[in-house]
Amino acid sequence: MSRTPFLTSALIAGAAATALLLSGCVAGEGQAAEPEPAASGAAASLEGQTLNIDFATYNPLSLIIKDQGWLEDAGLTVTWVQSAGSNKANEALRAGAIDVGSTAGSAALLARSNGSPIHVIDIYSQPEWSALVAPAGSSIGSVEDLKGTQVAATKGTDPYFFLLQALEAEGLSPDDIVLQNLQHADGWAALQNGSVDAWAGLDPIMAGAEEEGATLFFRNVDFNSYGFLNATESFLAEKPDVAQAVIDAYESARAWAAEHPEETAEILAEVAGLDLAVATKVITERSNLDVDPVPGAAQVEVLEKIGPIFVELGDVATQQQVDAALATLIDDEFVKRADAARFE
């Protein structure tokens, strides 16, 4: 049974998702086994099965699923693990601490390029969740002003790659700044105490910083990669029924968020410790949850632009590794069978 949602007010979410995109998946070594569909007329029983899955404040759909208790109600024993950033989700996936984890698309590609056995199985959002941030009263007003400054960013996450793209677009390089590799919340703290001059921010922390007077001095939605829901190859092969339940829950949560934008913002506010106004801004202005959930050409196009940066900076040894990862990253079989009404 679902828990009672919180009641507040906010804006109404967007329209239905666009047409399905083609998958970038190819057959071969490293590809997740194609799951068997559930028996006709009913979902397979999940009683007695286990699931280790993350939740993250940058993934509002995960918060809805956790809050509503759908997976537990379906009979699963669920262990929820909070991801503080894409890098932490990737660490947990690689270590086998979680079966399913939330990252930015750029982080998922980096992980698979370096041998992490993961596949993207759902697109949970198309966000503008990263920008470059300066503290109130700062003289920094452009990317060019960053030359010679201390900049905080979390390596292996979308804000980090956002920063690199911003530098390149304005004629600078990583050598023109002093990078402080700090987790997202620590980057904001460092900006507040003056330890750094700028921060590559991530919502919802960034939205809270903005409310406190920080300035988003460089924004470009095209430099943000999509929100990827990733699963380990072993999980997809060994527990296809559980994997399908996760996808069904995500698509149920997407529909729930569209119908309950106020409650979605309230859930985010509670988990992230934000004022409701800040959480509402994140949900209604900077989180496109009404996005085609099938990973495919749109995501590959973005990642093709980011991949060479990995090689240039030495984060991945060769472009061939990046190309191989792109060719095997996507597994769209589960989301193409998604039942958004399963957890109504």
Beta strands, then each sheet from edge to edge (+ up, - down):
strand 1: 50-55
strand 2: 77-82
strand 3: 100-104
strand 4: 118-127
strand 5: 130-134
strand 6: 150-153
strand 7: 178-181
strand 8: 198-202
strand 9: 215-218
strand 10: 227-232
strand 11: 287-288
sheet 1: 1+ 2+
sheet 2: 3+ 10- 4+ 11-
sheet 3: 7+ 6+ 8+ 5- 9+
end
